[in-house]
């Protein structure tokens, strides 16, 4: 059984502390320690986490695509420069 240093008597402090706890452990706390009616609070928390994660994933994908495009352009320039440096017999 996981033991935590907070006892839900100071909600503001407890929520701050929970921001440092992995999501699955927070879910376990709510399942085991919080009265069932309050467990519904996790829905909006999970939704917000999913929204933020989705935004970060989209941003990361854009950055990777941008980096790939730059790499391809740089490789094409390098190929062109190397081709110009190779002596050919005419």
N, CA, C and O of each residue as an XYZ file, in Angstrom:
360
protein
N       0.840     -1.186      0.000
C       0.000      0.000      0.000
C       0.877      1.238      0.000
O       1.815      1.347      0.789
N       0.564      2.171     -0.894
C       1.316      3.421     -1.005
C       0.884      4.382      0.099
O      -0.309      4.545      0.352
N       1.846      5.011      0.748
C       1.555      5.998      1.783
C       2.018      7.359      1.295
O       3.091      7.486      0.704
N       1.211      8.367      1.543
C       1.536      9.714      1.096
C       1.673     10.641      2.290
O       1.130     10.372      3.361
N       2.396     11.728      2.102
C       2.686     12.658      3.186
C       1.556     13.648      3.426
O       1.674     14.502      4.305
N       0.487     13.563      2.689
C      -0.615     14.495      2.887
C      -1.891     13.719      3.164
O      -2.059     12.592      2.697
N      -2.786     14.329      3.923
C      -3.976     13.622      4.393
C      -5.275     14.266      3.921
O      -6.332     13.990      4.489
N      -5.226     15.103      2.914
C      -6.408     15.770      2.370
C      -7.080     16.709      3.366
O      -8.295     16.903      3.311
N      -6.297     17.298      4.283
C      -6.883     18.278      5.195
C      -6.572     19.706      4.745
O      -7.129     20.660      5.289
N      -5.699     19.859      3.769
C      -5.372     21.161      3.189
C      -5.401     20.990      1.669
O      -4.367     20.712      1.061
N      -6.581     21.153      1.045
C      -6.722     20.850     -0.389
C      -5.724     21.571     -1.290
O      -5.200     20.972     -2.229
N      -5.454     22.842     -1.022
C      -4.527     23.575     -1.891
C      -3.128     22.960     -1.835
O      -2.503     22.730     -2.870
N      -2.645     22.698     -0.630
C      -1.333     22.074     -0.465
C      -1.327     20.671     -1.064
O      -0.381     20.281     -1.748
N      -2.390     19.921     -0.802
C      -2.466     18.549     -1.295
C      -2.443     18.493     -2.820
O      -1.770     17.639     -3.398
N      -3.176     19.398     -3.478
C      -3.183     19.411     -4.941
C      -1.801     19.785     -5.476
O      -1.355     19.239     -6.485
N      -1.125     20.713     -4.801
C       0.231     21.069     -5.212
C       1.150     19.857     -5.098
O       1.936     19.585     -6.005
N       1.052     19.132     -3.991
C       1.881     17.946     -3.807
C       1.554     16.882     -4.846
O       2.446     16.201     -5.353
N       0.272     16.745     -5.160
C      -0.132     15.732     -6.130
C       0.368     16.062     -7.529
O       0.449     15.176     -8.379
N       0.705     17.324     -7.780
C       1.230     17.668     -9.102
C       2.589     17.019     -9.338
O       3.060     16.956    -10.474
N       3.220     16.537     -8.272
C       4.513     15.872     -8.394
C       4.390     14.347     -8.387
O       5.395     13.641     -8.472
N       3.183     13.852     -8.287
C       2.945     12.412     -8.207
C       2.492     11.928     -9.588
O       1.649     12.573    -10.210
N       3.030     10.814    -10.078
C       2.588     10.297    -11.375
C       1.073     10.102    -11.428
O       0.431      9.786    -10.426
N       0.532     10.298    -12.608
C      -0.911     10.263    -12.801
C      -1.555      8.981    -12.292
O      -2.615      9.034    -11.669
N      -0.938      7.835    -12.545
C      -1.573      6.587    -12.111
C      -1.650      6.505    -10.586
O      -2.581      5.905    -10.049
N      -0.687      7.099     -9.885
C      -0.754      7.106     -8.423
C      -1.861      8.032     -7.933
O      -2.527      7.737     -6.941
N      -2.057      9.161     -8.631
C      -3.159     10.055     -8.271
C      -4.480      9.321     -8.433
O      -5.367      9.426     -7.586
N      -4.605      8.585     -9.516
C      -5.820      7.816     -9.742
C      -6.036      6.807     -8.616
O      -7.161      6.631     -8.147
N      -4.968      6.148     -8.183
C      -5.075      5.193     -7.077
C      -5.509      5.884     -5.788
O      -6.310      5.342     -5.026
N      -4.980      7.074     -5.550
C      -5.389      7.829     -4.355
C      -6.884      8.082     -4.400
O      -7.593      7.848     -3.422
N      -7.361      8.564     -5.545
C      -8.780      8.873     -5.647
C      -9.635      7.621     -5.494
O     -10.703      7.672     -4.884
N      -9.176      6.500     -6.040
C      -9.959      5.268     -5.925
C     -10.013      4.756     -4.496
O     -11.047      4.252     -4.057
N      -8.901      4.880     -3.760
C      -8.814      4.263     -2.438
C      -9.082      5.211     -1.278
O      -9.600      4.785     -0.245
N      -8.742      6.484     -1.427
C      -8.761      7.390     -0.288
C      -9.885      8.418     -0.304
O     -10.296      8.898      0.753
N     -10.380      8.757     -1.464
C     -11.371      9.822     -1.574
C     -12.764      9.205     -1.616
O     -12.969      8.174     -2.257
N     -13.719      9.829     -0.938
C     -15.096      9.318     -1.006
C     -15.568      9.229     -2.460
O     -15.194     10.061     -3.286
N     -16.385      8.226     -2.771
C     -16.785      7.970     -4.159
C     -17.330      9.191     -4.904
O     -17.035      9.362     -6.086
N     -18.106     10.028     -4.252
C     -18.665     11.204     -4.919
C     -17.602     12.167     -5.398
O     -17.780     12.836     -6.417
N     -16.504     12.245     -4.680
C     -15.429     13.154     -5.071
C     -14.559     12.568     -6.178
O     -13.812     13.295     -6.833
N     -14.654     11.261     -6.385
C     -13.871     10.622     -7.440
C     -14.200     11.168     -8.823
O     -13.384     11.079     -9.741
N     -15.394     11.732     -8.971
C     -15.794     12.316    -10.252
C     -14.918     13.509    -10.614
O     -14.901     13.947    -11.764
N     -14.201     14.029     -9.644
C     -13.303     15.157     -9.904
C     -12.179     14.782    -10.864
O     -11.603     15.655    -11.513
N     -11.869     13.518    -10.957
C     -10.766     13.096    -11.820
C     -11.089     13.254    -13.299
O     -10.174     13.418    -14.107
N     -12.351     13.209    -13.673
C     -12.727     13.354    -15.083
C     -12.152     14.609    -15.711
O     -11.451     14.523    -16.719
N     -12.434     15.783    -15.136
C     -11.863     17.012    -15.698
C     -10.336     17.039    -15.634
O      -9.689     17.601    -16.518
N      -9.764     16.444    -14.607
C      -8.302     16.411    -14.485
C      -7.720     15.605    -15.640
O      -6.791     16.055    -16.311
N      -8.269     14.407    -15.873
C      -7.785     13.578    -16.982
C      -7.997     14.280    -18.327
O      -7.127     14.233    -19.196
N      -9.148     14.926    -18.497
C      -9.429     15.630    -19.752
C      -8.407     16.726    -20.007
O      -7.917     16.877    -21.127
N      -8.088     17.485    -18.979
C      -7.112     18.569    -19.121
C      -5.732     18.008    -19.453
O      -5.021     18.555    -20.296
N      -5.360     16.928    -18.796
C      -4.061     16.309    -19.072
C      -4.008     15.816    -20.514
O      -3.003     16.005    -21.199
N      -5.080     15.187    -20.975
C      -5.132     14.699    -22.359
C      -5.042     15.875    -23.331
O      -4.319     15.804    -24.325
N      -5.776     16.964    -23.048
C      -5.732     18.142    -23.920
C      -4.321     18.705    -24.016
O      -3.830     18.989    -25.108
N      -3.674     18.866    -22.866
C      -2.322     19.426    -22.853
C      -1.327     18.487    -23.543
O      -0.440     18.939    -24.267
N      -1.480     17.192    -23.316
C      -0.595     16.219    -23.951
C      -0.771     16.249    -25.466
O       0.207     16.177    -26.211
N      -2.009     16.354    -25.916
C      -2.292     16.422    -27.350
C      -1.643     17.653    -27.971
O      -1.053     17.575    -29.049
N      -1.753     18.790    -27.286
C      -1.122     20.017    -27.792
C       0.392     19.842    -27.905
O       0.997     20.235    -28.902
N       0.991     19.252    -26.882
C       2.439     19.046    -26.902
C       2.856     18.080    -28.002
O       3.880     18.283    -28.654
N       2.060     17.024    -28.210
C       2.368     16.070    -29.277
C       2.295     16.740    -30.642
O       3.150     16.509    -31.497
N       1.271     17.574    -30.848
C       1.136     18.276    -32.126
C       2.314     19.219    -32.347
O       2.857     19.304    -33.449
N       2.703     19.928    -31.288
C       3.843     20.838    -31.388
C       5.123     20.062    -31.706
O       5.926     20.490    -32.535
N       5.306     18.930    -31.048
C       6.500     18.111    -31.293
C       6.511     17.596    -32.728
O       7.558     17.589    -33.374
N       5.352     17.162    -33.233
C       5.279     16.673    -34.607
C       5.628     17.772    -35.608
O       6.317     17.522    -36.597
N       5.149     18.993    -35.346
C       5.474     20.114    -36.233
C       6.972     20.389    -36.231
O       7.570     20.634    -37.279
N       7.572     20.345    -35.046
C       9.008     20.608    -34.945
C       9.826     19.522    -35.644
O      10.825     19.818    -36.299
N       9.400     18.267    -35.505
C      10.101     17.169    -36.174
C       9.973     17.311    -37.690
O      10.944     17.121    -38.422
N       8.779     17.642    -38.151
C       8.574     17.826    -39.592
C       9.451     18.966    -40.110
O      10.076     18.854    -41.165
N       9.487     20.056    -39.358
C      10.317     21.203    -39.745
C      11.792     20.806    -39.789
O      12.511     21.165    -40.722
N      12.235     20.067    -38.776
C      13.634     19.623    -38.729
C      13.940     18.692    -39.897
O      15.006     18.793    -40.504
N      13.018     17.790    -40.218
C      13.222     16.874    -41.348
C      13.319     17.631    -42.667
O      14.155     17.312    -43.512
N      12.462     18.634    -42.840
C      12.502     19.426    -44.071
C      13.832     20.161    -44.190
O      14.418     20.229    -45.270
N      14.307     20.713    -43.066
C      15.598     21.404    -43.074
C      16.729     20.427    -43.374
O      17.649     20.749    -44.125
N      16.661     19.232    -42.788
C      17.689     18.223    -43.024
C      17.706     17.806    -44.489
O      18.772     17.691    -45.093
N      16.535     17.580    -45.055
C      16.462     17.196    -46.467
C      17.040     18.287    -47.361
O      17.765     17.994    -48.311
N      16.719     19.545    -47.059
C      17.256     20.658    -47.854
C      18.775     20.721    -47.714
O      19.489     20.921    -48.697
N      19.260     20.548    -46.488
C      20.710     20.570    -46.268
C      21.399     19.415    -46.977
O      22.476     19.587    -47.546
N      20.785     18.242    -46.945
C      21.371     17.084    -47.631
C      21.417     17.306    -49.135
O      22.399     16.964    -49.795
N      20.357     17.877    -49.666
C      20.322     18.136    -51.105
C      21.406     19.140    -51.490
O      22.075     18.974    -52.510
N      21.580     20.183    -50.674
C      22.651     21.158    -50.934
C      24.019     20.496    -50.844
O      24.894     20.759    -51.669
N      24.204     19.643    -49.851
C      25.478     18.949    -49.680
C      25.761     18.043    -50.871
O      26.885     18.014    -51.372
N      24.761     17.308    -51.326
C      24.926     16.441    -52.498
C      25.332     17.261    -53.719
O      26.219     16.880    -54.484
N      24.666     18.380    -53.873
C      24.949     19.239    -55.016
C      26.376     19.775    -54.955
O      27.087     19.779    -55.960
N      26.791     20.226    -53.775
C      28.152     20.738    -53.611
C      29.188     19.639    -53.836
O      30.209     19.869    -54.484
N      28.925     18.444    -53.299
C      29.855     17.330    -53.500
C      29.937     16.947    -54.973
O      31.016     16.655    -55.487
N      28.804     16.951    -55.636
C      28.794     16.608    -57.061
C      29.615     17.616    -57.857
O      30.293     17.248    -58.816
N      29.556     18.872    -57.467
C      30.341     19.906    -58.158
C      31.831     19.766    -57.879
O      32.657     20.156    -58.704
N      32.181     19.210    -56.718
C      33.589     19.059    -56.347
C      34.242     17.832    -56.979
O      35.469     17.732    -57.016
N      33.443     16.915    -57.467
C      33.996     15.694    -58.064
C      34.423     16.008    -59.495
O      33.610     16.410    -60.327
N      35.714     15.815    -59.764
C      36.175     16.106    -61.136
C      35.626     15.065    -62.116
O      35.580     13.869    -61.828
N      35.232     15.543    -63.228
C      34.752     14.639    -64.280
C      35.643     14.801    -65.500
O      36.149     15.887    -65.785
N      35.818     13.721    -66.196
C      36.638     13.759    -67.407
C      35.733     14.015    -68.593
O      34.820     13.242    -68.884
N      35.998     15.088    -69.252
C      35.197     15.417    -70.436
C      35.988     15.254    -71.692
O      35.470     15.488    -72.783
